[in-house]
């Protein structure tokens, strides 16, 4: 079925993060299977990519929502709470309406946050087109302030109400984790309109490769077992904690290097942790690397570590990066939060340690660092699982069911 799909995104490539990467993978795989996807990004994309313009990427048309000169444009640029969010929805709704009138689509597929979903629902309803909403994380968890204070409680309640309202009105809802769908059912959302499309990976791109000896020599890890982290330093990822846990591991006499690749909000705390633990000799903070070089850095890491803190967002949401490492046949270890437990079978395709427990981290890391055969066994099993269950070429077919359900619902046939 050659469905024409308009994807509405908060931001997209060339912004480099997991959100943009999942989006690009989905859209490219849909095009490869015969669908006709197009993309529209919200006004917030321009904040990360100011020179962005309407363009073609991977043979797919990308449209932008450009800043406006009126009140909405001023509110968006000033970041005025509530007024900013209202302005984003208004501006994005107008842009979606224009596209729906200029082009022909069978379905609008809006991706979280809820601002994209709200705008898509309004515009799609005006044009009589089905709307699917995809939840990657709950907006109230990702953006909510500290709920110990009244302002934080109000913002959380408003965000949660908006998210729930979008889900109720959407023709079908996609969740990237089973825990997200379970939470929606607890809010009274009918299970028959909920669809699971987990994070996936391009197994052709992320396939086992030899160690890059030149890079290993440059980084000083040619003959040393190496832990690694590649990703965005969100506060919940626990990268600074990993530095401190690694210092404790070193104190136990274990020889290793830790390579940290990426950047983000927690970067200053990561640098501080390295300084306070005097760990620069065996911990290298490498910052961002070119996207096309990521596999080279993976190749020199023996064990990939995902030390997420236990918070509501990490208990519900599955990360993308562990799937890349598993597809590469790497040994992986992560904290036992729900989002990681959904990906890793403990002692079979990776190792789990108790979130926040330095002692248990050291125990599990030591097992892997001292046993090359065990690392290889876990890596082989991880690669096998990813090939069988997480290839985007297979996962993307699930969207057909969600789209068909939404189209039937709009016709009163569900």
Secondary structure, DSSP 8 states (H G I E B T S, - for coil): ---EEEEEES--TTS-SHHHHHHHHHHHHHHHTT-EEEEEE-TTHHHH-TT--SEEETTEEEE-----SSHHHHHHHHT-TTHHHHHHHHHHHHHHHHHHHHS--SEEEEESSHHHHHHHHHHHHHHT-EEEEEESS-HHHHH---TTSHHHHHHHHHHHHHHHHHHHHSSEEEESSHHHHHHHHHTT--GGGEEE----B-TTTS------HHHHHHHT-TTS-EEEEEEE--GGG-HHHHHHHHHHHHHTT---EEEEEEESTTHHHHHHHHHHTT-TTTEEEEE---GGGHHHHHHT-SEEEE-----HHHHH---SHHHHHHHTT-EEEEE--HHHHTT--BTTTBEEE-TT-HHHHHHHHHHHHH-HHHHHHHHHHHHHHHHHH-BHHHHTTHHHHHHHHHHHHHTT--
